[in-house]
Amino acid sequence: MADEIKYEYKTVQTVRGTDGLVISRMQKDGWEFVEQSQGTLRSTLTFRRPKKPIPWPLVGAGATVLAIIAIVIATAAALSDGGEQKDEAAKPSAAVSEEPSGTPTSTPTAAERAAVEVITPENNSEFAALLKADTCDAANADFATKYAGRTISFDGSIVSMAPHGDYETRYDFLLGPGDKGPNTTVGPAFKYEDVNVAELSLTGEDVPAAIGVGDKFRFVAEVGDFNAVQCLFHLDPVSTETR
């Protein structure tokens, strides 16, 4: 049918906990989320978007330009061939060897780079050391400065949860690495400030109807600033996976 929409498709592999971030960024680039194939540690996301047809006037113009270029190249080749034949006898013969080019590598998209570049304790020694440092250690400020705006992922628990100001549905969350909840004594005092539960983007096999102090999650968040006076390391939530 003449009006049938034709799509181009793209698949992106993501690490655990970053699906929501990748889908959001791809949608900003005009891609429509189609389906998800869940693996043990990685997911494969499929996207599509309508192909943009080339206007017929432009097709005709492009064909004309190509025809002109072909004529110019052929003419130049014929003229240069005559000169080269005259000098052929004076030139020593040389063997020309051309190696086949390797398979071209595709440039990763912004979403694919984001999935690969998520900082975890397993792939970043500075982050692994930070999770074992004191809440007021200088390592907090150093990490916040160096990795501002980057995405981190770690296993942690809710240390405290309190309403933000006079709001009943917005909270300040204090998070700590590990599973000890309010008994956490090691690592930064990570803080989500003025967020509601929906902004946590809860995921996983058994998403709870409500959350509270002591609950354990795999937190994926964007690095914010470090308040050295309060010893609070601010983060912005990206996704929160049950574990």
C-alpha positions in Angstrom: 0.0 0.0 0.0 1.2 3.5 -0.8 0.4 4.8 2.7 2.0 1.9 4.6 4.5 3.2 7.2 8.0 1.7 6.8 10.2 1.5 9.9 13.9 1.2 10.7 14.8 -0.9 13.7 17.6 -0.7 16.3 18.5 -3.0 19.1 20.4 -1.9 22.2 21.9 -4.0 25.0 21.7 -2.6 28.5 23.1 -3.7 31.9 20.8 -4.5 34.7 18.9 -1.5 36.2 19.5 0.9 33.3 16.6 -0.1 31.0 14.5 2.9 32.0 17.4 5.4 31.3 18.1 3.9 27.9 14.4 3.9 26.9 14.0 7.5 27.9 17.1 8.7 26.0 16.1 6.7 22.9 12.6 8.1 22.9 14.1 11.6 23.1 15.9 10.8 19.8 12.6 9.8 18.2 12.7 6.0 18.7 9.6 4.0 19.7 10.1 1.2 22.3 8.9 -2.1 20.8 10.0 -5.0 23.1 12.5 -6.2 25.7 14.3 -9.5 26.0 15.5 -10.0 29.6 18.8 -11.9 30.2 20.5 -12.7 33.5 22.7 -9.6 33.6 21.7 -7.8 30.4 18.6 -6.9 28.5 18.1 -6.4 24.8 15.8 -3.5 23.9 14.2 -3.2 20.4 13.2 0.2 19.1 11.8 1.5 15.8 11.0 4.8 14.0 9.4 5.6 10.7 11.8 6.0 7.8 11.8 9.4 6.3 11.0 9.3 2.5 13.1 11.4 0.2 11.0 13.9 -1.8 10.9 13.1 -5.5 12.3 16.6 -6.5 15.4 15.9 -4.4 15.7 12.4 -5.9 15.7 13.9 -9.4 18.1 16.6 -8.5 20.4 14.1 -6.8 20.4 11.9 -9.9 21.3 14.9 -12.1 24.2 15.8 -9.9 25.5 12.3 -9.9 25.3 12.2 -13.7 27.3 15.4 -14.0 29.9 14.2 -11.5 30.2 10.9 -13.5 30.8 12.9 -16.7 33.4 15.1 -15.1 35.3 12.1 -13.6 35.2 10.2 -16.9 36.6 13.3 -18.8 39.3 13.9 -16.3 40.3 10.2 -16.4 40.5 10.2 -20.2 42.7 13.4 -20.2 45.0 12.1 -17.5 45.3 8.7 -19.1 46.9 10.2 -22.2 49.6 11.9 -20.2 50.3 8.9 -18.1 50.8 6.7 -21.2 53.5 9.1 -22.4 55.5 8.9 -19.2 54.9 5.1 -18.7 58.2 4.1 -20.4 60.3 6.5 -18.2 58.8 5.2 -15.0 60.1 2.1 -13.2 57.5 -0.6 -12.7 56.2 -0.9 -9.1 54.1 -3.5 -7.6 51.0 -2.2 -5.9 49.6 -4.1 -3.0 46.3 -3.2 -1.4 45.2 -4.8 1.8 41.5 -5.4 2.2 40.0 -3.0 4.7 38.7 -4.5 7.9 35.1 -4.6 8.9 34.0 -1.0 9.7 33.0 -0.5 13.3 29.8 1.4 14.0 29.8 4.4 16.3 27.8 3.6 19.4 24.7 5.8 20.1 24.4 8.0 23.2 22.1 5.5 24.8 24.5 2.6 24.1 27.4 4.6 25.6 25.3 5.4 28.6 24.5 1.7 29.2 28.2 0.8 28.9 29.5 3.6 31.0 27.4 3.0 34.2 29.8 3.1 37.1 29.7 0.2 39.5 32.0 -1.1 42.3 33.0 -3.9 39.9 34.3 -1.7 37.1 35.5 1.4 39.0 38.0 1.1 41.8 37.4 4.6 43.0 33.7 3.9 43.5 34.5 0.6 45.2 36.7 2.5 47.7 34.1 5.3 48.2 31.5 2.8 49.3 33.8 1.7 52.2 34.8 5.3 53.1 33.5 7.5 56.0 30.5 9.7 55.3 32.7 12.9 55.7 35.8 11.5 54.0 37.5 13.7 51.3 36.9 10.9 48.9 33.2 12.0 48.7 34.0 15.4 47.4 36.7 14.1 45.0 34.3 11.6 43.5 31.4 14.0 43.2 33.7 16.5 41.4 35.2 14.0 39.0 32.1 12.1 38.1 29.4 14.8 38.3 26.5 14.0 36.0 27.6 10.4 35.5 25.5 7.4 36.3 26.3 5.0 39.2 24.8 1.7 40.2 25.2 -0.1 43.6 23.4 -2.4 46.0 22.1 -0.5 49.0 19.3 0.0 51.4 17.1 2.8 52.8 18.7 4.3 55.9 15.9 6.8 56.6 12.8 8.3 54.9 11.1 11.5 55.9 8.4 13.8 54.3 9.9 16.8 52.4 8.6 19.9 54.0 4.8 20.0 54.2 4.3 17.5 51.4 2.7 14.2 52.2 3.8 12.4 49.0 7.3 13.7 48.6 10.2 12.5 50.6 13.9 12.9 51.5 15.6 9.5 51.3 18.9 8.7 52.9 20.6 5.7 51.3 23.5 3.6 52.3 25.6 0.9 50.6 24.9 -2.7 51.8 22.0 -4.3 53.5 21.9 -2.8 57.0 19.4 0.0 56.5 19.3 2.3 59.6 22.3 0.4 61.1 24.5 1.4 58.2 27.9 2.7 59.5 30.2 2.5 56.5 30.0 4.4 53.2 28.6 7.7 51.9 25.3 9.2 53.1 23.6 9.2 49.7 20.5 11.5 49.6 17.5 11.7 47.3 15.9 15.0 48.1 12.3 16.0 47.4 11.2 13.0 45.3 8.1 10.9 45.2 7.9 7.1 45.0 7.0 7.2 41.3 10.3 9.1 40.6 12.2 6.1 42.0 11.2 4.1 38.9 10.8 0.8 40.8 11.6 -2.3 38.8 12.2 -6.0 39.4 10.3 -9.3 39.7 8.5 -8.3 42.9 7.8 -4.6 43.0 6.4 -3.6 46.5 3.2 -1.6 46.9 5.0 0.6 49.5 8.6 1.1 50.6 10.2 1.9 53.9 13.3 2.1 56.0 15.5 -1.0 55.7 14.2 -2.0 52.2 17.0 -3.3 50.0 17.4 -2.3 46.3 19.8 -2.0 43.4 20.0 1.8 43.0 20.9 3.5 39.7 21.4 7.2 40.1 23.0 10.3 38.6 25.9 11.8 40.6 25.1 15.2 42.1 27.1 17.4 44.5 28.6 16.7 47.9 27.7 18.9 50.9 30.8 18.9 53.0 29.1 20.7 55.9 26.3 18.1 56.3 28.4 15.3 54.8 25.6 14.5 52.4 26.2 13.1 48.9 23.3 14.1 46.7 22.0 11.8 43.9 19.2 12.0 41.4 17.2 8.7 41.0 17.2 6.9 37.6 15.8 3.5 38.5 15.4 1.3 41.6 15.4 -2.5 41.3 14.2 -4.8 44.0 16.6 -7.5 45.2 
